[in-house]
Amino acid sequence: MLLLEQHARRAEAIGRIGEKVRADAQATGTPISYTEPACGTDVIREWPDGRRERLKADGSVVAIPIRGR
């Protein structure tokens, strides 16, 4: 049980860091980049206005839905 509790605390802390990074990026007008398991190794670029793009391995860029929509 202790291992699961530690994992939950770490996941929560990582989530808080991600939200702070997102807020800082919005405040400075810069995009953030990250990966999502559903997209494999493709990179997601999220702009301060909420727009998101998927940068695919073949060099193409595809618009994807705004988070939560």
C-alpha positions as CSV (number, residue, x, y, z in Angstrom):
1,M,0.0,0.0,0.0
2,L,2.9,2.4,0.8
3,L,4.1,2.1,-2.8
4,L,0.7,3.0,-4.2
5,E,0.5,6.0,-1.8
6,Q,4.0,7.2,-2.9
7,H,3.0,6.9,-6.6
8,A,-0.2,8.9,-6.0
9,R,1.7,11.7,-4.2
10,R,4.3,11.8,-7.0
11,A,1.7,11.9,-9.7
12,E,-0.1,14.7,-7.9
13,A,3.2,16.7,-7.5
14,I,4.0,16.2,-11.2
15,G,0.5,17.4,-12.1
16,R,1.0,20.6,-10.0
17,I,4.3,21.3,-11.8
18,G,2.6,20.9,-15.2
19,E,-0.1,23.3,-14.3
20,K,2.5,25.9,-13.0
21,V,4.5,25.5,-16.3
22,R,1.3,26.0,-18.3
23,A,0.4,29.1,-16.3
24,D,3.9,30.6,-16.6
25,A,3.8,30.0,-20.4
26,Q,0.4,31.7,-20.7
27,A,1.7,34.7,-18.7
28,T,4.7,35.1,-21.0
29,G,2.9,34.2,-24.3
30,T,5.0,31.2,-25.1
31,P,3.8,27.7,-26.1
32,I,4.6,24.6,-24.1
33,S,5.5,21.2,-25.7
34,Y,4.9,17.8,-24.3
35,T,4.0,14.2,-25.3
36,E,0.8,12.3,-24.7
37,P,0.7,8.5,-24.6
38,A,-2.1,8.4,-27.1
39,C,0.1,10.2,-29.7
40,G,3.1,8.0,-29.4
41,T,6.4,9.9,-29.9
42,D,4.7,12.9,-31.6
43,V,5.0,16.2,-29.8
44,I,2.1,18.3,-28.7
45,R,2.5,22.1,-28.9
46,E,0.0,24.1,-26.9
47,W,-0.3,27.9,-27.4
48,P,-1.3,30.3,-24.6
49,D,-4.7,30.8,-26.3
50,G,-5.4,27.1,-26.0
51,R,-4.7,26.0,-29.6
52,R,-2.9,22.7,-29.9
53,E,-0.9,21.2,-32.6
54,R,0.5,17.7,-33.1
55,L,4.0,17.7,-34.6
56,K,4.2,14.3,-36.3
57,A,7.4,12.3,-36.9
58,D,7.1,12.9,-40.7
59,G,7.4,16.7,-40.1
60,S,3.8,17.5,-40.6
61,V,1.8,19.6,-38.2
62,V,-1.8,18.8,-37.5
63,A,-4.3,20.9,-35.5
64,I,-5.9,19.0,-32.6
65,P,-8.8,19.9,-30.3
66,I,-8.3,22.3,-27.5
67,R,-7.9,20.6,-24.1
68,G,-11.2,19.6,-22.5
69,R,-13.2,19.8,-25.7
